[in-house]
Amino acid sequence: MRIISGKHKSRRLQAPKNLPVRPTTDMAKESLFNILNNTYYFDNISVIDLFSGTGNISYEFGSRGTETIYAIDAHFGCIKYINETAKTLDLPINTFKSDVYKFLEKTSIQGDVIFADPPYDFEEEQFLKIVDLVFSQNILKEEGILIIEHSKHTDLSKHKNYIYDKRYGGNVFSFFENREI
């Protein structure tokens, strides 16, 4: 895994092998950040990274100047690795060891960009529960974007807050926004 851009551009990171993760590929991550770069000034947003795993997405935001980053994962080893790496790279990442659904039900934190990378083998209802909680709990800021990474075998396009998706090989990023129906 490597950081694509920003102050830590081209920095390679090696996560411990015992973590239950599937980091977003460099190609997919670069494409995602090209989309986000056309919409946001990274130093003016807050980010919530759900199912953060190795922290791959959080590091990318931090390297590009984002000052407010929250990384949430239920696995202690993942949180420990993110904390150690954030300290080494001097990145402002706040971690929460929590079940993502419980976190979403209880948090008062809001984000401009919320990124979720749950396990690809989730059922469609599990993916949609993330979307429903983000919007029902008012976690996404008004002009914000929710992005869920999933496999090409999952279709989230029927949700009322869905706007579009981008496909990169077997990876799909589905985008959601606040909207009045």
N, C-alpha and C positions, 0 to 999 in steps of 0.2 A: 504494500500500500504506500502511496506517496501523496504528498501535498502538491496540488497542481499549480497554485498561484499564490501571490502575496509575499509576505516577509519570509516565509519558510518554503518558497517555491522550490520544487524538485527534492525536497527532504523526504527520504524514505523512512518508513516506520515499520517495525517488525513486532506484531502482536504475539503474545504467548500462544502456543499451539493448542492449549487446553481450553480456550474460550469457545463457547458455542455461537460462532459468528459466521457470517457470509458478507464480508465488506463489499460495498458498492464498487464496481469496477472503475478503474481510472477513466476509461472512455465514457461510460455513462455519467460519472461524476462531472467530468469536464463539460459535457453537453448540458447537464442540468445547470451548472454554474454559468454557462454562457447565456442561458435563458434568464436566470435570476439577475445577472449583471445588467441586462437591458431594462430591468424594472426597479432595482433597489440600489441605494448607496449603502454598502455593507456596514459602514461605520455608524449609520443612523438607525439600525434595526435591532430588534431582539429576536432571538432564535430559540425554538424548543425542538430538541432532537430526541424523538421517541424511539424506543428500542435501539438505543445508540450504539450498542455493541462495542466495537473498538474505539469509537469516537471519530471515525473517519470524516464524517460530515461536519462535526463540530470543529475539528482542527482546520478544515478548509475555510469555514466561516471566520474562525479566529485569525488565521493567517491573512485573511483579506481585510481585517480591521474591525470585525464585529466585536463590540465590547460586552454585550449581554447575551450569554449562551447558557442554556440549561440542557444538560444531557441526562436522560432518564433511562435506566435499565434495571431489570430485576436481578441480574447476575452480579454477585459481589466481585468476582474476578474482573469483569468488564469495568465496573466503576473504579476499582483499584487501578487498573491500567490507564483509564482516562485521567484520573487524578495525577498519576505519576507523569504521564506524558504532558499534560497541561502545565504542570509545574516546570518540567524540563524545557518546554518551548515558551514558557511565560505567556500562556493563553488564558483569557478570562472565562473559563468553563466552570459552571456550578453544576455539581452532580447530585442526583437523587437516586438512591437505591430503592426502587419501588416497582411494583406491578404497574404497568402503564395505565391500565383501566382504572385502578384505584387512584393513581396520581391525577388522572383527568377528572375524576369525580370530585376530588377535594381541593385542587389547586386554585389559587386566586391569580396566578401568573398568567399574563397574556403575551402572545408573540406575534410579530409581523410575519415571520416565516415559521411554520411548523412542519417538520419533516418526520415522517414515520417510515421505518424500515422493518416491519414485523416479519416473522418467519414466512417464507413463501408458501408453506403448507397450511397456512390458516384457511379456514372456511371463509367464504365470501361474507357471511354475517359477522365474523370477527373483524374483518377489515372495515365493514360499514359501521360497526359499533364505535370504532375510533373516530370516524367522521361525525357520527351523531353526537358523541360526547364533546368533541371539540366545539361544535356549533351550539349545542344545548347548554353547555357550561360557559359559553361566551369567552373561550380561550383565545380565539383568533381575533386580532385587532381588525377594525372595520375594513381597511384597505389591504389586509393580509392575504396570504396564500397558504393553503394546506397542501402538502405533497405527500403522497403515499407511494412507496416503491413496492412493486409486486411482480409476479411472473406474468407472462403473456397469457396464461391460462385463466387468469382472474379478470373479471369485467366489473368495474365499479361505475360505469357510465350512466347507470340508471338513477343514481343518487341526485336529489334536487340541487345540491350544491356543486356538482361536477361541472367543470368547464371544458377540459380537454385532457388528452394524454399524449405522451411522447414515448416512442418505443426505441430501444437500443438493444438489438439482439433479443435475448430472452428476458431482458429487464424492461419494465414499464413504469413510468412515473405518471400517476394520475393527479391532476390539479383540481383543487376545490376552492371556492371563494364564498364570502358572505353574499347572499342575494335574496331579494324579496321576490316571492313567487305570487 
